Amino acid sequence: MDKKQALHAYIKEELLKRIKSGEYKVGEKIPTEHELCQTFNTSRTTIRTALNQLTLEGYLTRQQGSGTFVADKKVKQTLSNTVHRYSDQVKVQGKKPEISLLSISVIPADDVLQETLPVHTNDPIQRIERVRKANDEPTQYEISFIPWSIAPGITQHHAETSLYRTLKETFHIHVAKTTEHIEITLADERLSTHLKCEPGLPCFYIETVAEDSTGKKVEYSRSYFRGDKTNFMIERNYPHREEE
Amino acid sequence: MDKKQALHAYIKEELLKRIKSGEYKVGEKIPTEHELCQTFNTSRTTIRTALNQLTLEGYLTRQQGSGTFVADKKVKQTLSNTVHRYSDQVKVQGKKPEISLLSISVIPADDVLQETLPVHTNDPIQRIERVRKANDEPTQYEISFIPWSIAPGITQHHAETSLYRTLKETFHIHVAKTTEHIEITLADERLSTHLKCEPGLPCFYIETVAEDSTGKKVEYSRSYFRGDKTNFMIERNYPHREEE
């Protein structure tokens, strides 16, 4: 690793510290490239590399002609729709939550759905496509699949409030367990349209399977979150055991 | 969204299905660009866009001059070092686990560490820098911080087996709770050296704080995982409650 490479990583780290500590505040303009060159006694290229990375990671936003600003904080989310509902999570952070329904349709079960849900070929599945927003900014694009046999006739109103709540209150199904798989994917054009970002932006991709208390699979979903705007929190407790 | 954009997303999806279903097997060469053009009746540009995205996401690898192959499966990991130890997780997938210690040093607590751990300015903190591997391929780069006052004198042997086990067996500290924050970051040069990837690759970045049963914070760590090689699984059970 040569010295120049180490240097811009150091500068990135240093700027990140200033953002996280609040020395540089949300919405505030940070020093110009020229000023940063002088502060760190380094070249414009090095400074730009650090600023570009912080921009791609969602800590800074650059506005053509007017400079570089500290971006709005990432939306913190706990991983799980059940424990803390989306709207509660977002409200706590002082933002306005909203769920927009893009479409509800009934589709025949394909191979993937048959492997995942307790259905046979061509059984009817409700496909519910939604975007979640915080302060009018999209944070999550989600496609849920719920077999017709499990919860027939899900409505727009159900989809725009909470599907898990609907399962419980309307269909008396208690989601007792979820299994989530998390990967990183790059936004394709469709996703970038829904999440209002550039194509190619790294995003979280989460597949979730929800089961009722008998182990029957009741919902399968695919969710996408902007990587530059999302911070997931996972809390876990471990019982004391002799063997680990 | 124009039709051409939709098309490569469709082709990507279709190829992904073939990989996930095992129609295209791990290590196998997939059809050439030319053949795929004919199969999907589309242009080379469209096929290339789909292949490039799948390569960046870690499903395919391209070998100069010899073609495009199905990449080795992503390393599945449960989120949490305690419940299932790294080595057990990796072994289950038929891979050889290994932890390489890069460095152990004692550093004075800085602002960030003071905010996170129960220490004062300049208190000695052990900084343990490690790379985890599966079949000799690096999967995780990790820096752990453990106050000297909590577990003095952590050794190379401790670091190369399990820190949580060391805390328990040598220092009688039971990790009772962890809080993890997950974000996406881009590999800088240092990280790309440790994870043997291109700079700029999207990676998972996880900060973990571990507490003992009295709520005292005993360890803070920063971990980085290659985005193209990692699939996290989170299982959760929800007690039945009337109010949600």
Chai-1 contact restraints between the chains, C-beta under 6 A:
chainA,res_idxA,chainB,res_idxB,connection_type,confidence,min_distance_angstrom,max_distance_angstrom,comment,restraint_id
A,M1,B,E189,contact,1.0,0.0,6.0,A-B,restraint_1
A,M1,B,T193,contact,1.0,0.0,6.0,A-B,restraint_2
A,Q5,B,E189,contact,1.0,0.0,6.0,A-B,restraint_3
A,A9,B,D188,contact,1.0,0.0,6.0,A-B,restraint_4
A,A9,B,R190,contact,1.0,0.0,6.0,A-B,restraint_5
A,Q53,B,L186,contact,1.0,0.0,6.0,A-B,restraint_6
A,L56,B,L186,contact,1.0,0.0,6.0,A-B,restraint_7
A,E57,B,T185,contact,1.0,0.0,6.0,A-B,restraint_8
A,L79,B,I234,contact,1.0,0.0,6.0,A-B,restraint_9
A,S80,B,R236,contact,1.0,0.0,6.0,A-B,restraint_10
A,T82,B,Y238,contact,1.0,0.0,6.0,A-B,restraint_11
A,H174,B,H240,contact,1.0,0.0,6.0,A-B,restraint_12
A,A176,B,Y238,contact,1.0,0.0,6.0,A-B,restraint_13
A,K177,B,N237,contact,1.0,0.0,6.0,A-B,restraint_14
A,T178,B,R236,contact,1.0,0.0,6.0,A-B,restraint_15
A,T179,B,E235,contact,1.0,0.0,6.0,A-B,restraint_16
A,E180,B,I234,contact,1.0,0.0,6.0,A-B,restraint_17
A,H181,B,N231,contact,1.0,0.0,6.0,A-B,restraint_18
A,H181,B,M233,contact,1.0,0.0,6.0,A-B,restraint_19
A,I182,B,F232,contact,1.0,0.0,6.0,A-B,restraint_20
A,E183,B,N231,contact,1.0,0.0,6.0,A-B,restraint_21
A,I184,B,P202,contact,1.0,0.0,6.0,A-B,restraint_22
A,I184,B,G227,contact,1.0,0.0,6.0,A-B,restraint_23
A,T185,B,E57,contact,1.0,0.0,6.0,A-B,restraint_24
A,L186,B,Q53,contact,1.0,0.0,6.0,A-B,restraint_25
A,L186,B,L56,contact,1.0,0.0,6.0,A-B,restraint_26
A,D188,B,A9,contact,1.0,0.0,6.0,A-B,restraint_27
A,E189,B,M1,contact,1.0,0.0,6.0,A-B,restraint_28
A,E189,B,Q5,contact,1.0,0.0,6.0,A-B,restraint_29
A,R190,B,A9,contact,1.0,0.0,6.0,A-B,restraint_30
A,T193,B,M1,contact,1.0,0.0,6.0,A-B,restraint_31
A,P202,B,I184,contact,1.0,0.0,6.0,A-B,restraint_32
A,P202,B,P202,contact,1.0,0.0,6.0,A-B,restraint_33
A,G227,B,I184,contact,1.0,0.0,6.0,A-B,restraint_34
A,N231,B,H181,contact,1.0,0.0,6.0,A-B,restraint_35
A,N231,B,E183,contact,1.0,0.0,6.0,A-B,restraint_36
A,F232,B,I182,contact,1.0,0.0,6.0,A-B,restraint_37
A,M233,B,H181,contact,1.0,0.0,6.0,A-B,restraint_38
A,I234,B,L79,contact,1.0,0.0,6.0,A-B,restraint_39
A,I234,B,E180,contact,1.0,0.0,6.0,A-B,restraint_40
A,E235,B,T179,contact,1.0,0.0,6.0,A-B,restraint_41
A,R236,B,S80,contact,1.0,0.0,6.0,A-B,restraint_42
A,R236,B,T178,contact,1.0,0.0,6.0,A-B,restraint_43
A,N237,B,K177,contact,1.0,0.0,6.0,A-B,restraint_44
A,Y238,B,T82,contact,1.0,0.0,6.0,A-B,restraint_45
A,Y238,B,A176,contact,1.0,0.0,6.0,A-B,restraint_46
A,H240,B,H174,contact,1.0,0.0,6.0,A-B,restraint_47
